[in-house]
Amino acid sequence: MAQQTPNTAAFVPSAGAALVLGERPIPTPGPNELLIRTHAIGINPIDWKRQAFGIAIPSYPTILGADVAGVVVAVGSDVASSGLFRPGDRVLGSADAMGSGNFDHAGFQTYTILSASATAPLPKFLSFTDAATLPTATSTPAIALYETLGLPAPGVPLPAHSRKTGILIWGGASQVGAGTIQIAARQAGLTVFAAASPAHHARLRELGATGVVDYRSPTVVEDLLAAAEQAGVEITLGVDAVSSEQTLKTTAEVLSRFTTTEKKGRLATVAPWPQGLTVPGDGSLEVGWVQGGKIWSDRKDLGELLFNQLLAGWLERGEFVPGKAKVLEGGLGALQKGLEELKKGVSGEKLVVEV
Ligand SMILES: NC(=O)c1ccc[n+]([C@@H]2O[C@H](COP(=O)([O-])OP(=O)(O)OC[C@H]3O[C@@H](n4cnc5c(N)ncnc54)[C@H](OP(=O)(O)O)[C@@H]3O)[C@@H](O)[C@H]2O)c1
């Protein structure tokens, strides 16, 4: 293996501490894995939450990060014989250290191990920077739609009535929300309604939303009911990409207006339903917590389908448009600033560092 640069990682030295750069060995891929030289890293809200609250951290020093794009340096034996990826390929992927506890598989470093099932080929026209916005923005929506809400697998011919089913995406401008809008509208064939700031409405319509409302409007529930009536559909599915107590109450209220004991609805949440908060609808609305990490474990099959087979085609055909990347200058050294900026909150953009 050609080793051009040392492997520099951004370590969290101890609970709650700021990132510190240091060197560590370049890891070796296992049979179903690839080693990539990372060129762009996307930051996720879970990264700052793990740093601040110690979530899913087996030991310190630890390395955060999942969303990466780069060039394949080496492949494991099974990947080599499958011919799926070769050294020199441009790829994007979801690094699984948060699930596996193996820091070789963490994104915040120059050399990262990816599982082949969570790696996608990168179309030529797409930059590493734009690609780094994609892993979680596609895998979490895929888990939400095809696992939590139980829709038929992507690629299965759509039932003729699917356009008659409405889905509400709360937090449509978030990375997870905008990804869910696109997959729900273009792959699952649902009629999509989104709640987002007005500044993002035009873009979300372009991504496939039929109805968009302002989530800060005091009449947001009535606005959604009116949009559904205008489109002639019933909103019986939902993905709450924010999942605060307030947003959960509102999304559940909207869905419960359309559900009955004969016509059940389903709401996928990105955080667990709060204890003590009653789900409206007298049992007609089922709520499920999206566990995006299943893409690396129980739903590797969905990971393979999404990353190995579907995503490059969606990108090439313009069926999935990457989110807007905001590049933070300074490479790995800018990650700490990025974590702090993301904690304060961003609007319709993904923070990315180039390595
Ligand atoms: N369970 C899982 O497996 C899983 C996986 C991935 C992410 N997550 C979680 O999902 C959440 C979203 O992640 P992300 O990366 O998509 O976040 P993000 O892009 O950083 O989210 C920022 C967006 O949230 C929107 N927003 C904030 N408060 C809102 C509200 N009250 N109503 C509607 N929209 C609101 C803002 O919309 P405007 O710009 O319109 O104001 C903003 O554009 C995070 O909490 C993350 O930790 C969970």
The ligand as a MOL file (V3000), in Angstrom:
LIG
                    3D

  0  0  0     0  0            999 V3000
M  V30 BEGIN CTAB
M  V30 COUNTS 48 52 0 0 0
M  V30 BEGIN ATOM
M  V30 1 N -32.1980 8.7210 15.1330 0
M  V30 2 C -31.2400 8.7280 14.2200 0
M  V30 3 O -30.7660 7.6860 13.7710 0
M  V30 4 C -30.7170 10.0300 13.6880 0
M  V30 5 C -29.8820 10.0410 12.5620 0
M  V30 6 C -29.4630 11.2760 12.0550 0
M  V30 7 C -29.8350 12.4430 12.7010 0
M  V30 8 N -30.5990 12.3710 13.8190 0 CHG=1
M  V30 9 C -31.0440 13.5920 14.5080 0
M  V30 10 O -31.9340 14.2310 13.6290 0
M  V30 11 C -31.8970 15.6290 13.8410 0
M  V30 12 C -31.6820 16.3070 12.4900 0
M  V30 13 O -30.3590 16.0640 12.0320 0
M  V30 14 P -29.8230 16.8930 10.7770 0
M  V30 15 O -28.4160 16.5500 10.5510 0
M  V30 16 O -30.8030 16.7370 9.6980 0 CHG=-1
M  V30 17 O -29.9160 18.3500 11.4100 0
M  V30 18 P -29.6250 19.7900 10.7980 0
M  V30 19 O -29.5800 19.7550 9.3130 0
M  V30 20 O -28.4820 20.3850 11.5240 0
M  V30 21 O -30.9600 20.5640 11.2720 0
M  V30 22 C -31.0270 21.9380 11.0930 0
M  V30 23 C -32.4100 22.2780 10.5700 0
M  V30 24 O -33.3750 21.9860 11.5770 0
M  V30 25 C -34.5060 22.7770 11.3010 0
M  V30 26 N -35.2910 23.0020 12.5240 0
M  V30 27 C -34.8210 23.3400 13.7440 0
M  V30 28 N -35.8610 23.4670 14.6060 0
M  V30 29 C -36.9890 23.2170 13.9050 0
M  V30 30 C -38.3770 23.1840 14.2310 0
M  V30 31 N -38.8120 23.4540 15.4690 0
M  V30 32 N -39.2580 22.8550 13.2640 0
M  V30 33 C -38.8340 22.5870 12.0090 0
M  V30 34 N -37.5280 22.6160 11.6270 0
M  V30 35 C -36.6320 22.9190 12.5680 0
M  V30 36 C -33.9570 24.0860 10.7850 0
M  V30 37 O -34.8870 24.4740 9.8050 0
M  V30 38 P -35.0360 25.9700 9.2330 0
M  V30 39 O -33.7470 26.2480 8.5540 0
M  V30 40 O -36.2100 25.8340 8.3040 0
M  V30 41 O -35.3000 26.8540 10.4170 0
M  V30 42 C -32.5730 23.7240 10.2220 0
M  V30 43 O -32.4800 23.8930 8.8190 0
M  V30 44 C -30.7830 15.8810 14.8650 0
M  V30 45 O -31.3540 15.9840 16.1400 0
M  V30 46 C -29.9490 14.6150 14.7680 0
M  V30 47 O -29.2300 14.3440 15.9470 0
M  V30 48 C -31.0520 11.2040 14.3200 0
M  V30 END ATOM
M  V30 BEGIN BOND
M  V30 1 1 1 2
M  V30 2 2 2 3
M  V30 3 1 2 4
M  V30 4 1 4 5
M  V30 5 2 4 48
M  V30 6 2 5 6
M  V30 7 1 6 7
M  V30 8 2 7 8
M  V30 9 1 8 9
M  V30 10 1 8 48
M  V30 11 1 9 10
M  V30 12 1 9 46
M  V30 13 1 10 11
M  V30 14 1 11 12
M  V30 15 1 11 44
M  V30 16 1 12 13
M  V30 17 1 13 14
M  V30 18 2 14 15
M  V30 19 1 14 16
M  V30 20 1 14 17
M  V30 21 1 17 18
M  V30 22 2 18 19
M  V30 23 1 18 20
M  V30 24 1 18 21
M  V30 25 1 21 22
M  V30 26 1 22 23
M  V30 27 1 23 24
M  V30 28 1 23 42
M  V30 29 1 24 25
M  V30 30 1 25 26
M  V30 31 1 25 36
M  V30 32 1 26 27
M  V30 33 1 26 35
M  V30 34 2 27 28
M  V30 35 1 28 29
M  V30 36 1 29 30
M  V30 37 2 29 35
M  V30 38 1 30 31
M  V30 39 2 30 32
M  V30 40 1 32 33
M  V30 41 2 33 34
M  V30 42 1 34 35
M  V30 43 1 36 37
M  V30 44 1 36 42
M  V30 45 1 37 38
M  V30 46 2 38 39
M  V30 47 1 38 40
M  V30 48 1 38 41
M  V30 49 1 42 43
M  V30 50 1 44 45
M  V30 51 1 44 46
M  V30 52 1 46 47
M  V30 END BOND
M  V30 END CTAB
M  END
